[in-house]
């Protein structure tokens, strides 16, 4: 199963990073409507995309912890 993280949104595309650090541009029209920067995506068997809410929440918590440690 392929997974991506949305790095940024540009001109109708989401620039996404894979686990191996490679990047791919995906048309926003193929992503769930509520997709935003920092969200984690799963590519389903039929080629569609689904938000991975658990992975996104874990990633955001890890980043918040890192950010807090930098400013303490």
CHARMM-style PDB file with segment names, atoms N, HN, CA, C and O in Angstrom:
ATOM      1  N   UNK     1       0.848  -1.175   0.000  1.00  0.00      PROA
ATOM      2  CA  UNK     1       0.000   0.000   0.000  1.00  0.00      PROA
ATOM      3  C   UNK     1       0.893   1.237   0.000  1.00  0.00      PROA
ATOM      4  O   UNK     1       1.782   1.369   0.841  1.00  0.00      PROA
ATOM      5  N   UNK     2       0.653   2.139  -0.943  1.00  0.00      PROA
ATOM      6  HN  UNK     2      -0.069   2.032  -1.627  1.00  0.00      PROA
ATOM      7  CA  UNK     2       1.437   3.373  -1.021  1.00  0.00      PROA
ATOM      8  C   UNK     2       0.867   4.423  -0.094  1.00  0.00      PROA
ATOM      9  O   UNK     2      -0.346   4.516   0.094  1.00  0.00      PROA
ATOM     10  N   UNK     3       1.756   5.212   0.482  1.00  0.00      PROA
ATOM     11  HN  UNK     3       2.741   5.136   0.330  1.00  0.00      PROA
ATOM     12  CA  UNK     3       1.353   6.298   1.368  1.00  0.00      PROA
ATOM     13  C   UNK     3       2.093   7.561   0.968  1.00  0.00      PROA
ATOM     14  O   UNK     3       3.250   7.518   0.548  1.00  0.00      PROA
ATOM     15  N   UNK     4       1.409   8.678   1.105  1.00  0.00      PROA
ATOM     16  HN  UNK     4       0.470   8.712   1.446  1.00  0.00      PROA
ATOM     17  CA  UNK     4       1.994   9.984   0.805  1.00  0.00      PROA
ATOM     18  C   UNK     4       1.630  10.970   1.902  1.00  0.00      PROA
ATOM     19  O   UNK     4       0.651  10.785   2.625  1.00  0.00      PROA
ATOM     20  N   UNK     5       2.432  12.016   2.012  1.00  0.00      PROA
ATOM     21  HN  UNK     5       3.227  12.166   1.424  1.00  0.00      PROA
ATOM     22  CA  UNK     5       2.113  13.164   2.850  1.00  0.00      PROA
ATOM     23  C   UNK     5       2.045  14.374   1.944  1.00  0.00      PROA
ATOM     24  O   UNK     5       2.934  14.592   1.120  1.00  0.00      PROA
ATOM     25  N   UNK     6       0.984  15.168   2.094  1.00  0.00      PROA
ATOM     26  HN  UNK     6       0.263  14.990   2.763  1.00  0.00      PROA
ATOM     27  CA  UNK     6       0.847  16.372   1.272  1.00  0.00      PROA
ATOM     28  C   UNK     6       1.822  17.423   1.790  1.00  0.00      PROA
ATOM     29  O   UNK     6       1.696  17.902   2.917  1.00  0.00      PROA
ATOM     30  N   UNK     7       2.784  17.771   0.961  1.00  0.00      PROA
ATOM     31  HN  UNK     7       2.886  17.382   0.045  1.00  0.00      PROA
ATOM     32  CA  UNK     7       3.789  18.768   1.329  1.00  0.00      PROA
ATOM     33  C   UNK     7       3.246  20.179   1.108  1.00  0.00      PROA
ATOM     34  O   UNK     7       3.368  21.047   1.973  1.00  0.00      PROA
ATOM     35  N   UNK     8       2.650  20.390  -0.054  1.00  0.00      PROA
ATOM     36  HN  UNK     8       2.551  19.685  -0.756  1.00  0.00      PROA
ATOM     37  CA  UNK     8       2.109  21.715  -0.362  1.00  0.00      PROA
ATOM     38  C   UNK     8       1.080  21.602  -1.484  1.00  0.00      PROA
ATOM     39  O   UNK     8       1.033  20.619  -2.223  1.00  0.00      PROA
ATOM     40  N   UNK     9       0.258  22.649  -1.582  1.00  0.00      PROA
ATOM     41  HN  UNK     9       0.297  23.448  -0.982  1.00  0.00      PROA
ATOM     42  CA  UNK     9      -0.755  22.730  -2.628  1.00  0.00      PROA
ATOM     43  C   UNK     9      -0.365  23.849  -3.581  1.00  0.00      PROA
ATOM     44  O   UNK     9      -0.091  24.971  -3.155  1.00  0.00      PROA
ATOM     45  N   UNK    10      -0.341  23.537  -4.878  1.00  0.00      PROA
ATOM     46  HN  UNK    10      -0.564  22.626  -5.224  1.00  0.00      PROA
ATOM     47  CA  UNK    10       0.068  24.515  -5.890  1.00  0.00      PROA
ATOM     48  C   UNK    10      -0.772  24.372  -7.146  1.00  0.00      PROA
ATOM     49  O   UNK    10      -0.840  23.289  -7.727  1.00  0.00      PROA
ATOM     50  N   UNK    11      -1.401  25.437  -7.564  1.00  0.00      PROA
ATOM     51  HN  UNK    11      -1.346  26.317  -7.092  1.00  0.00      PROA
ATOM     52  CA  UNK    11      -2.052  25.529  -8.870  1.00  0.00      PROA
ATOM     53  C   UNK    11      -2.802  24.275  -9.281  1.00  0.00      PROA
ATOM     54  O   UNK    11      -2.567  23.744 -10.366  1.00  0.00      PROA
ATOM     55  N   UNK    12      -3.699  23.795  -8.436  1.00  0.00      PROA
ATOM     56  HN  UNK    12      -3.890  24.226  -7.554  1.00  0.00      PROA
ATOM     57  CA  UNK    12      -4.525  22.654  -8.773  1.00  0.00      PROA
ATOM     58  C   UNK    12      -3.889  21.299  -8.515  1.00  0.00      PROA
ATOM     59  O   UNK    12      -4.464  20.270  -8.869  1.00  0.00      PROA
ATOM     60  N   UNK    13      -2.708  21.284  -7.901  1.00  0.00      PROA
ATOM     61  HN  UNK    13      -2.241  22.120  -7.613  1.00  0.00      PROA
ATOM     62  CA  UNK    13      -2.020  20.035  -7.615  1.00  0.00      PROA
ATOM     63  C   UNK    13      -1.598  19.991  -6.150  1.00  0.00      PROA
ATOM     64  O   UNK    13      -1.375  21.022  -5.515  1.00  0.00      PROA
ATOM     65  N   UNK    14      -1.495  18.781  -5.637  1.00  0.00      PROA
ATOM     66  HN  UNK    14      -1.675  17.943  -6.153  1.00  0.00      PROA
ATOM     67  CA  UNK    14      -0.897  18.558  -4.318  1.00  0.00      PROA
ATOM     68  C   UNK    14       0.473  17.938  -4.566  1.00  0.00      PROA
ATOM     69  O   UNK    14       0.580  16.883  -5.191  1.00  0.00      PROA
ATOM     70  N   UNK    15       1.513  18.593  -4.078  1.00  0.00      PROA
ATOM     71  HN  UNK    15       1.426  19.450  -3.571  1.00  0.00      PROA
ATOM     72  CA  UNK    15       2.859  18.025  -4.171  1.00  0.00      PROA
ATOM     73  C   UNK    15       3.020  17.158  -2.937  1.00  0.00      PROA
ATOM     74  O   UNK    15       3.001  17.649  -1.808  1.00  0.00      PROA
ATOM     75  N   UNK    16       3.179  15.855  -3.169  1.00  0.00      PROA
ATOM     76  HN  UNK    16       3.194  15.457  -4.086  1.00  0.00      PROA
ATOM     77  CA  UNK    16       3.193  14.877  -2.082  1.00  0.00      PROA
ATOM     78  C   UNK    16       4.540  14.177  -1.992  1.00  0.00      PROA
ATOM     79  O   UNK    16       5.235  13.990  -2.990  1.00  0.00      PROA
ATOM     80  N   UNK    17       4.885  13.800  -0.779  1.00  0.00      PROA
ATOM     81  HN  UNK    17       4.320  13.952   0.032  1.00  0.00      PROA
ATOM     82  CA  UNK    17       6.144  13.086  -0.533  1.00  0.00      PROA
ATOM     83  C   UNK    17       5.826  11.668  -0.102  1.00  0.00      PROA
ATOM     84  O   UNK    17       4.988  11.447   0.773  1.00  0.00      PROA
ATOM     85  N   UNK    18       6.500  10.706  -0.719  1.00  0.00      PROA
ATOM     86  HN  UNK    18       7.181  10.885  -1.429  1.00  0.00      PROA
ATOM     87  CA  UNK    18       6.359   9.294  -0.360  1.00  0.00      PROA
ATOM     88  C   UNK    18       7.292   8.970   0.796  1.00  0.00      PROA
ATOM     89  O   UNK    18       8.128   9.790   1.177  1.00  0.00      PROA
ATOM     90  N   UNK    19       7.149   7.784   1.345  1.00  0.00      PROA
ATOM     91  HN  UNK    19       6.470   7.118   1.035  1.00  0.00      PROA
ATOM     92  CA  UNK    19       7.989   7.372   2.460  1.00  0.00      PROA
ATOM     93  C   UNK    19       9.465   7.339   2.096  1.00  0.00      PROA
ATOM     94  O   UNK    19      10.319   7.520   2.963  1.00  0.00      PROA
ATOM     95  N   UNK    20       9.778   7.108   0.812  1.00  0.00      PROA
ATOM     96  HN  UNK    20       9.084   6.961   0.107  1.00  0.00      PROA
ATOM     97  CA  UNK    20      11.183   7.072   0.363  1.00  0.00      PROA
ATOM     98  C   UNK    20      11.714   8.457   0.000  1.00  0.00      PROA
ATOM     99  O   UNK    20      12.803   8.579  -0.560  1.00  0.00      PROA
ATOM    100  N   UNK    21      10.947   9.499   0.318  1.00  0.00      PROA
ATOM    101  HN  UNK    21      10.062   9.400   0.774  1.00  0.00      PROA
ATOM    102  CA  UNK    21      11.297  10.901   0.088  1.00  0.00      PROA
ATOM    103  C   UNK    21      11.143  11.357  -1.365  1.00  0.00      PROA
ATOM    104  O   UNK    21      11.457  12.504  -1.683  1.00  0.00      PROA
ATOM    105  N   UNK    22      10.667  10.485  -2.247  1.00  0.00      PROA
ATOM    106  HN  UNK    22      10.411   9.553  -1.989  1.00  0.00      PROA
ATOM    107  CA  UNK    22      10.394  10.905  -3.614  1.00  0.00      PROA
ATOM    108  C   UNK    22       9.119  11.755  -3.603  1.00  0.00      PROA
ATOM    109  O   UNK    22       8.303  11.642  -2.688  1.00  0.00      PROA
ATOM    110  N   UNK    23       8.954  12.597  -4.609  1.00  0.00      PROA
ATOM    111  HN  UNK    23       9.617  12.689  -5.352  1.00  0.00      PROA
ATOM    112  CA  UNK    23       7.779  13.448  -4.666  1.00  0.00      PROA
ATOM    113  C   UNK    23       6.969  13.151  -5.924  1.00  0.00      PROA
ATOM    114  O   UNK    23       7.481  12.675  -6.937  1.00  0.00      PROA
ATOM    115  N   UNK    24       5.685  13.455  -5.806  1.00  0.00      PROA
ATOM    116  HN  UNK    24       5.269  13.841  -4.982  1.00  0.00      PROA
ATOM    117  CA  UNK    24       4.761  13.274  -6.923  1.00  0.00      PROA
ATOM    118  C   UNK    24       3.710  14.380  -6.832  1.00  0.00      PROA
ATOM    119  O   UNK    24       3.306  14.779  -5.739  1.00  0.00      PROA
ATOM    120  N   UNK    25       3.277  14.866  -7.988  1.00  0.00      PROA
ATOM    121  HN  UNK    25       3.605  14.541  -8.875  1.00  0.00      PROA
ATOM    122  CA  UNK    25       2.209  15.861  -8.026  1.00  0.00      PROA
ATOM    123  C   UNK    25       0.910  15.159  -8.391  1.00  0.00      PROA
ATOM    124  O   UNK    25       0.830  14.456  -9.399  1.00  0.00      PROA
ATOM    125  N   UNK    26      -0.098  15.356  -7.565  1.00  0.00      PROA
ATOM    126  HN  UNK    26      -0.033  15.926  -6.746  1.00  0.00      PROA
ATOM    127  CA  UNK    26      -1.392  14.707  -7.754  1.00  0.00      PROA
ATOM    128  C   UNK    26      -2.445  15.791  -7.947  1.00  0.00      PROA
ATOM    129  O   UNK    26      -2.519  16.720  -7.143  1.00  0.00      PROA
ATOM    130  N   UNK    27      -3.265  15.695  -9.000  1.00  0.00      PROA
ATOM    131  HN  UNK    27      -3.206  14.940  -9.654  1.00  0.00      PROA
ATOM    132  CA  UNK    27      -4.328  16.683  -9.186  1.00  0.00      PROA
ATOM    133  C   UNK    27      -5.257  16.716  -7.966  1.00  0.00      PROA
ATOM    134  O   UNK    27      -5.654  15.672  -7.449  1.00  0.00      PROA
ATOM    135  N   UNK    28      -5.593  17.921  -7.518  1.00  0.00      PROA
ATOM    136  HN  UNK    28      -5.270  18.769  -7.937  1.00  0.00      PROA
ATOM    137  CA  UNK    28      -6.479  18.062  -6.361  1.00  0.00      PROA
ATOM    138  C   UNK    28      -7.828  17.400  -6.602  1.00  0.00      PROA
ATOM    139  O   UNK    28      -8.486  16.966  -5.656  1.00  0.00      PROA
ATOM    140  N   UNK    29      -8.239  17.320  -7.849  1.00  0.00      PROA
ATOM    141  HN  UNK    29      -7.705  17.671  -8.618  1.00  0.00      PROA
ATOM    142  CA  UNK    29      -9.529  16.716  -8.179  1.00  0.00      PROA
ATOM    143  C   UNK    29      -9.573  15.230  -7.826  1.00  0.00      PROA
ATOM    144  O   UNK    29     -10.658  14.661  -7.709  1.00  0.00      PROA
ATOM    145  N   UNK    30      -8.419  14.595  -7.654  1.00  0.00      PROA
ATOM    146  HN  UNK    30      -7.537  15.057  -7.749  1.00  0.00      PROA
ATOM    147  CA  UNK    30      -8.370  13.170  -7.306  1.00  0.00      PROA
ATOM    148  C   UNK    30      -8.341  12.929  -5.797  1.00  0.00      PROA
ATOM    149  O   UNK    30      -8.509  11.797  -5.342  1.00  0.00      PROA
ATOM    150  N   UNK    31      -8.129  13.993  -5.025  1.00  0.00      PROA
ATOM    151  HN  UNK    31      -7.993  14.913  -5.394  1.00  0.00      PROA
ATOM    152  CA  UNK    31      -8.010  13.874  -3.573  1.00  0.00      PROA
ATOM    153  C   UNK    31      -9.335  14.173  -2.890  1.00  0.00      PROA
ATOM    154  O   UNK    31     -10.193  14.843  -3.465  1.00  0.00      PROA
ATOM    155  N   UNK    32      -9.509  13.680  -1.662  1.00  0.00      PROA
ATOM    156  HN  UNK    32      -8.812  13.136  -1.195  1.00  0.00      PROA
ATOM    157  CA  UNK    32     -10.715  14.032  -0.903  1.00  0.00      PROA
ATOM    158  C   UNK    32     -10.831  15.559  -0.776  1.00  0.00      PROA
ATOM    159  O   UNK    32      -9.821  16.258  -0.690  1.00  0.00      PROA
ATOM    160  N   UNK    33     -12.059  16.063  -0.764  1.00  0.00      PROA
ATOM    161  HN  UNK    33     -12.880  15.495  -0.833  1.00  0.00      PROA
ATOM    162  CA  UNK    33     -12.313  17.509  -0.758  1.00  0.00      PROA
ATOM    163  C   UNK    33     -11.648  18.250   0.394  1.00  0.00      PROA
ATOM    164  O   UNK    33     -11.234  19.396   0.223  1.00  0.00      PROA
ATOM    165  N   UNK    34     -11.537  17.635   1.546  1.00  0.00      PROA
ATOM    166  HN  UNK    34     -11.873  16.703   1.686  1.00  0.00      PROA
ATOM    167  CA  UNK    34     -10.998  18.323   2.724  1.00  0.00      PROA
ATOM    168  C   UNK    34      -9.496  18.112   2.906  1.00  0.00      PROA
ATOM    169  O   UNK    34      -8.981  18.312   4.005  1.00  0.00      PROA
ATOM    170  N   UNK    35      -8.790  17.716   1.858  1.00  0.00      PROA
ATOM    171  HN  UNK    35      -9.209  17.554   0.964  1.00  0.00      PROA
ATOM    172  CA  UNK    35      -7.337  17.508   1.940  1.00  0.00      PROA
ATOM    173  C   UNK    35      -6.621  18.832   2.142  1.00  0.00      PROA
ATOM    174  O   UNK    35      -6.998  19.852   1.564  1.00  0.00      PROA
ATOM    175  N   UNK    36      -5.567  18.805   2.980  1.00  0.00      PROA
ATOM    176  HN  UNK    36      -5.261  17.977   3.449  1.00  0.00      PROA
ATOM    177  CA  UNK    36      -4.792  20.019   3.208  1.00  0.00      PROA
ATOM    178  C   UNK    36      -3.334  19.652   3.454  1.00  0.00      PROA
ATOM    179  O   UNK    36      -2.998  18.481   3.633  1.00  0.00      PROA
ATOM    180  N   UNK    37      -2.479  20.656   3.459  1.00  0.00      PROA
ATOM    181  HN  UNK    37      -2.752  21.607   3.313  1.00  0.00      PROA
ATOM    182  CA  UNK    37      -1.050  20.434   3.672  1.00  0.00      PROA
ATOM    183  C   UNK    37      -0.823  19.712   4.998  1.00  0.00      PROA
ATOM    184  O   UNK    37      -1.443  20.031   6.012  1.00  0.00      PROA
ATOM    185  N   UNK    38       0.078  18.732   4.965  1.00  0.00      PROA
ATOM    186  HN  UNK    38       0.581  18.472   4.141  1.00  0.00      PROA
ATOM    187  CA  UNK    38       0.399  17.974   6.162  1.00  0.00      PROA
ATOM    188  C   UNK    38      -0.416  16.705   6.329  1.00  0.00      PROA
ATOM    189  O   UNK    38      -0.081  15.869   7.168  1.00  0.00      PROA
ATOM    190  N   UNK    39      -1.486  16.540   5.546  1.00  0.00      PROA
ATOM    191  HN  UNK    39      -1.758  17.219   4.864  1.00  0.00      PROA
ATOM    192  CA  UNK    39      -2.306  15.340   5.646  1.00  0.00      PROA
ATOM    193  C   UNK    39      -1.576  14.129   5.074  1.00  0.00      PROA
ATOM    194  O   UNK    39      -0.790  14.246   4.134  1.00  0.00      PROA
ATOM    195  N   UNK    40      -1.847  12.974   5.655  1.00  0.00      PROA
ATOM    196  HN  UNK    40      -2.486  12.879   6.419  1.00  0.00      PROA
ATOM    197  CA  UNK    40      -1.310  11.709   5.154  1.00  0.00      PROA
ATOM    198  C   UNK    40      -2.382  11.029   4.307  1.00  0.00      PROA
ATOM    199  O   UNK    40      -3.559  11.016   4.665  1.00  0.00      PROA
ATOM    200  N   UNK    41      -1.959  10.471   3.191  1.00  0.00      PROA
ATOM    201  HN  UNK    41      -1.002  10.482   2.900  1.00  0.00      PROA
ATOM    202  CA  UNK    41      -2.867   9.815   2.255  1.00  0.00      PROA
ATOM    203  C   UNK    41      -2.488   8.359   2.072  1.00  0.00      PROA
ATOM    204  O   UNK    41      -1.317   7.987   2.154  1.00  0.00      PROA
ATOM    205  N   UNK    42      -3.496   7.548   1.824  1.00  0.00      PROA
ATOM    206  HN  UNK    42      -4.447   7.850   1.758  1.00  0.00      PROA
ATOM    207  CA  UNK    42      -3.303   6.149   1.464  1.00  0.00      PROA
ATOM    208  C   UNK    42      -3.845   5.984   0.053  1.00  0.00      PROA
ATOM    209  O   UNK    42      -4.915   6.499  -0.272  1.00  0.00      PROA
ATOM    210  N   UNK    43      -3.103   5.262  -0.787  1.00  0.00      PROA
ATOM    211  HN  UNK    43      -2.234   4.844  -0.524  1.00  0.00      PROA
ATOM    212  CA  UNK    43      -3.597   4.929  -2.123  1.00  0.00      PROA
ATOM    213  C   UNK    43      -4.296   3.577  -2.017  1.00  0.00      PROA
ATOM    214  O   UNK    43      -3.686   2.573  -1.650  1.00  0.00      PROA
ATOM    215  N   UNK    44      -5.586   3.572  -2.343  1.00  0.00      PROA
ATOM    216  HN  UNK    44      -6.082   4.388  -2.641  1.00  0.00      PROA
ATOM    217  CA  UNK    44      -6.379   2.351  -2.268  1.00  0.00      PROA
ATOM    218  C   UNK    44      -6.136   1.473  -3.494  1.00  0.00      PROA
ATOM    219  O   UNK    44      -5.535   1.915  -4.472  1.00  0.00      PROA
ATOM    220  N   UNK    45      -6.601   0.241  -3.436  1.00  0.00      PROA
ATOM    221  HN  UNK    45      -7.090  -0.119  -2.641  1.00  0.00      PROA
ATOM    222  CA  UNK    45      -6.397  -0.710  -4.531  1.00  0.00      PROA
ATOM    223  C   UNK    45      -6.931  -0.218  -5.862  1.00  0.00      PROA
ATOM    224  O   UNK    45      -6.366  -0.533  -6.909  1.00  0.00      PROA
ATOM    225  N   UNK    46      -8.018   0.557  -5.837  1.00  0.00      PROA
ATOM    226  HN  UNK    46      -8.477   0.813  -4.986  1.00  0.00      PROA
ATOM    227  CA  UNK    46      -8.607   1.053  -7.083  1.00  0.00      PROA
ATOM    228  C   UNK    46      -7.922   2.325  -7.589  1.00  0.00      PROA
ATOM    229  O   UNK    46      -8.343   2.908  -8.588  1.00  0.00      PROA
ATOM    230  N   UNK    47      -6.860   2.752  -6.891  1.00  0.00      PROA
ATOM    231  HN  UNK    47      -6.518   2.279  -6.079  1.00  0.00      PROA
ATOM    232  CA  UNK    47      -6.109   3.928  -7.306  1.00  0.00      PROA
ATOM    233  C   UNK    47      -6.617   5.237  -6.726  1.00  0.00      PROA
ATOM    234  O   UNK    47      -6.027   6.291  -6.961  1.00  0.00      PROA
ATOM    235  N   UNK    48      -7.706   5.181  -5.970  1.00  0.00      PROA
ATOM    236  HN  UNK    48      -8.186   4.325  -5.778  1.00  0.00      PROA
ATOM    237  CA  UNK    48      -8.228   6.397  -5.346  1.00  0.00      PROA
ATOM    238  C   UNK    48      -7.443   6.690  -4.069  1.00  0.00      PROA
ATOM    239  O   UNK    48      -6.660   5.860  -3.604  1.00  0.00      PROA
ATOM    240  N   UNK    49      -7.659   7.856  -3.519  1.00  0.00      PROA
ATOM    241  HN  UNK    49      -8.294   8.529  -3.896  1.00  0.00      PROA
ATOM    242  CA  UNK    49      -6.926   8.306  -2.336  1.00  0.00      PROA
ATOM    243  C   UNK    49      -7.874   8.452  -1.156  1.00  0.00      PROA
ATOM    244  O   UNK    49      -9.026   8.859  -1.304  1.00  0.00      PROA
ATOM    245  N   UNK    50      -7.356   8.108   0.022  1.00  0.00      PROA
ATOM    246  HN  UNK    50      -6.419   7.777   0.142  1.00  0.00      PROA
ATOM    247  CA  UNK    50      -8.120   8.242   1.260  1.00  0.00      PROA
ATOM    248  C   UNK    50      -7.232   8.919   2.291  1.00  0.00      PROA
ATOM    249  O   UNK    50      -6.043   8.618   2.388  1.00  0.00      PROA
ATOM    250  N   UNK    51      -7.814   9.837   3.062  1.00  0.00      PROA
ATOM    251  HN  UNK    51      -8.780  10.081   2.982  1.00  0.00      PROA
ATOM    252  CA  UNK    51      -7.060  10.462   4.143  1.00  0.00      PROA
ATOM    253  C   UNK    51      -6.824   9.440   5.249  1.00  0.00      PROA
ATOM    254  O   UNK    51      -7.721   8.668   5.587  1.00  0.00      PROA
ATOM    255  N   UNK    52      -5.624   9.435   5.809  1.00  0.00      PROA
ATOM    256  HN  UNK    52      -4.896  10.062   5.535  1.00  0.00      PROA
ATOM    257  CA  UNK    52      -5.282   8.571   6.931  1.00  0.00      PROA
ATOM    258  C   UNK    52      -5.253   9.455   8.169  1.00  0.00      PROA
ATOM    259  O   UNK    52      -4.221  10.026   8.522  1.00  0.00      PROA
ATOM    260  N   UNK    53      -6.419   9.558   8.825  1.00  0.00      PROA
ATOM    261  HN  UNK    53      -7.257   9.094   8.537  1.00  0.00      PROA
ATOM    262  CA  UNK    53      -6.559  10.469   9.959  1.00  0.00      PROA
ATOM    263  C   UNK    53      -5.638  10.109  11.120  1.00  0.00      PROA
ATOM    264  O   UNK    53      -5.110  11.000  11.786  1.00  0.00      PROA
ATOM    265  N   UNK    54      -5.439   8.819  11.371  1.00  0.00      PROA
ATOM    266  HN  UNK    54      -5.868   8.096  10.830  1.00  0.00      PROA
ATOM    267  CA  UNK    54      -4.563   8.403  12.471  1.00  0.00      PROA
ATOM    268  C   UNK    54      -3.117   8.807  12.208  1.00  0.00      PROA
ATOM    269  O   UNK    54      -2.453   9.351  13.091  1.00  0.00      PROA
ATOM    270  N   UNK    55      -2.629   8.546  11.007  1.00  0.00      PROA
ATOM    271  HN  UNK    55      -3.168   8.104  10.290  1.00  0.00      PROA
ATOM    272  CA  UNK    55      -1.247   8.889  10.664  1.00  0.00      PROA
ATOM    273  C   UNK    55      -1.062  10.406  10.673  1.00  0.00      PROA
ATOM    274  O   UNK    55      -0.022  10.902  11.105  1.00  0.00      PROA
ATOM    275  N   UNK    56      -2.062  11.137  10.200  1.00  0.00      PROA
ATOM    276  HN  UNK    56      -2.907  10.733   9.849  1.00  0.00      PROA
ATOM    277  CA  UNK    56      -1.979  12.596  10.194  1.00  0.00      PROA
ATOM    278  C   UNK    56      -1.898  13.129  11.620  1.00  0.00      PROA
ATOM    279  O   UNK    56      -1.065  13.987  11.915  1.00  0.00      PROA
ATOM    280  N   UNK    57      -2.760  12.625  12.509  1.00  0.00      PROA
ATOM    281  HN  UNK    57      -3.436  11.928  12.269  1.00  0.00      PROA
ATOM    282  CA  UNK    57      -2.762  13.085  13.906  1.00  0.00      PROA
ATOM    283  C   UNK    57      -1.433  12.751  14.584  1.00  0.00      PROA
ATOM    284  O   UNK    57      -0.896  13.569  15.330  1.00  0.00      PROA
ATOM    285  N   UNK    58      -0.905  11.563  14.330  1.00  0.00      PROA
ATOM    286  HN  UNK    58      -1.341  10.898  13.723  1.00  0.00      PROA
ATOM    287  CA  UNK    58       0.377  11.178  14.930  1.00  0.00      PROA
ATOM    288  C   UNK    58       1.505  12.064  14.416  1.00  0.00      PROA
ATOM    289  O   UNK    58       2.375  12.479  15.181  1.00  0.00      PROA
ATOM    290  N   UNK    59       1.486  12.349  13.124  1.00  0.00      PROA
ATOM    291  HN  UNK    59       0.780  12.012  12.503  1.00  0.00      PROA
ATOM    292  CA  UNK    59       2.524  13.198  12.523  1.00  0.00      PROA
ATOM    293  C   UNK    59       2.460  14.615  13.097  1.00  0.00      PROA
ATOM    294  O   UNK    59       3.486  15.201  13.442  1.00  0.00      PROA
ATOM    295  N   UNK    60       1.246  15.154  13.195  1.00  0.00      PROA
ATOM    296  HN  UNK    60       0.413  14.677  12.915  1.00  0.00      PROA
ATOM    297  CA  UNK    60       1.089  16.512  13.738  1.00  0.00      PROA
ATOM    298  C   UNK    60       1.525  16.581  15.202  1.00  0.00      PROA
ATOM    299  O   UNK    60       2.140  17.563  15.618  1.00  0.00      PROA
ATOM    300  N   UNK    61       1.211  15.546  15.987  1.00  0.00      PROA
ATOM    301  HN  UNK    61       0.712  14.748  15.649  1.00  0.00      PROA
ATOM    302  CA  UNK    61       1.617  15.514  17.400  1.00  0.00      PROA
ATOM    303  C   UNK    61       3.134  15.455  17.516  1.00  0.00      PROA
ATOM    304  O   UNK    61       3.720  16.141  18.353  1.00  0.00      PROA
ATOM    305  N   UNK    62       3.771  14.644  16.684  1.00  0.00      PROA
ATOM    306  HN  UNK    62       3.295  14.087  16.004  1.00  0.00      PROA
ATOM    307  CA  UNK    62       5.232  14.534  16.702  1.00  0.00      PROA
ATOM    308  C   UNK    62       5.879  15.868  16.339  1.00  0.00      PROA
ATOM    309  O   UNK    62       6.852  16.284  16.968  1.00  0.00      PROA
ATOM    310  N   UNK    63       5.335  16.535  15.322  1.00  0.00      PROA
ATOM    311  HN  UNK    63       4.545  16.197  14.811  1.00  0.00      PROA
ATOM    312  CA  UNK    63       5.886  17.823  14.903  1.00  0.00      PROA
ATOM    313  C   UNK    63       5.671  18.896  15.970  1.00  0.00      PROA
ATOM    314  O   UNK    63       6.545  19.733  16.192  1.00  0.00      PROA
ATOM    315  N   UNK    64       4.508  18.874  16.633  1.00  0.00      PROA
ATOM    316  HN  UNK    64       3.798  18.194  16.453  1.00  0.00      PROA
ATOM    317  CA  UNK    64       4.231  19.842  17.696  1.00  0.00      PROA
ATOM    318  C   UNK    64       5.194  19.637  18.871  1.00  0.00      PROA
ATOM    319  O   UNK    64       5.691  20.600  19.455  1.00  0.00      PROA
ATOM    320  N   UNK    65       5.445  18.374  19.205  1.00  0.00      PROA
ATOM    321  HN  UNK    65       5.041  17.592  18.731  1.00  0.00      PROA
ATOM    322  CA  UNK    65       6.384  18.069  20.295  1.00  0.00      PROA
ATOM    323  C   UNK    65       7.784  18.566  19.953  1.00  0.00      PROA
ATOM    324  O   UNK    65       8.463  19.151  20.797  1.00  0.00      PROA
ATOM    325  N   UNK    66       8.213  18.335  18.722  1.00  0.00      PROA
ATOM    326  HN  UNK    66       7.662  17.860  18.036  1.00  0.00      PROA
ATOM    327  CA  UNK    66       9.523  18.802  18.279  1.00  0.00      PROA
ATOM    328  C   UNK    66       9.597  20.326  18.324  1.00  0.00      PROA
ATOM    329  O   UNK    66      10.579  20.897  18.798  1.00  0.00      PROA
ATOM    330  N   UNK    67       8.551  20.973  17.825  1.00  0.00      PROA
ATOM    331  HN  UNK    67       7.754  20.509  17.440  1.00  0.00      PROA
ATOM    332  CA  UNK    67       8.519  22.439  17.821  1.00  0.00      PROA
ATOM    333  C   UNK    67       8.568  22.981  19.251  1.00  0.00      PROA
ATOM    334  O   UNK    67       9.297  23.933  19.529  1.00  0.00      PROA
ATOM    335  N   UNK    68       7.809  22.390  20.138  1.00  0.00      PROA
ATOM    336  HN  UNK    68       7.217  21.616  19.912  1.00  0.00      PROA
ATOM    337  CA  UNK    68       7.800  22.841  21.544  1.00  0.00      PROA
ATOM    338  C   UNK    68       9.177  22.671  22.179  1.00  0.00      PROA
ATOM    339  O   UNK    68       9.616  23.525  22.949  1.00  0.00      PROA
ATOM    340  N   UNK    69       9.860  21.571  21.857  1.00  0.00      PROA
ATOM    341  HN  UNK    69       9.504  20.877  21.231  1.00  0.00      PROA
ATOM    342  CA  UNK    69      11.181  21.356  22.451  1.00  0.00      PROA
ATOM    343  C   UNK    69      12.202  22.368  21.948  1.00  0.00      PROA
ATOM    344  O   UNK    69      13.163  22.686  22.648  1.00  0.00      PROA
ATOM    345  N   UNK    70      11.997  22.871  20.745  1.00  0.00      PROA
ATOM    346  HN  UNK    70      11.217  22.613  20.176  1.00  0.00      PROA
ATOM    347  CA  UNK    70      12.928  23.868  20.187  1.00  0.00      PROA
ATOM    348  C   UNK    70      12.776  25.229  20.847  1.00  0.00      PROA
ATOM    349  O   UNK    70      13.731  26.003  20.908  1.00  0.00      PROA
ATOM    350  N   UNK    71      11.570  25.525  21.347  1.00  0.00      PROA
ATOM    351  HN  UNK    71      10.794  24.897  21.298  1.00  0.00      PROA
ATOM    352  CA  UNK    71      11.307  26.858  21.896  1.00  0.00      PROA
ATOM    353  C   UNK    71      11.206  26.887  23.416  1.00  0.00      PROA
ATOM    354  O   UNK    71      10.803  27.897  23.993  1.00  0.00      PROA
ATOM    355  N   UNK    72      11.566  25.791  24.064  1.00  0.00      PROA
ATOM    356  HN  UNK    72      11.893  24.971  23.596  1.00  0.00      PROA
ATOM    357  CA  UNK    72      11.540  25.781  25.539  1.00  0.00      PROA
ATOM    358  C   UNK    72      12.817  26.338  26.112  1.00  0.00      PROA
ATOM    359  OT1 UNK    72      12.969  26.405  27.332  1.00  0.00      PROA
TER     360      UNK     72
END
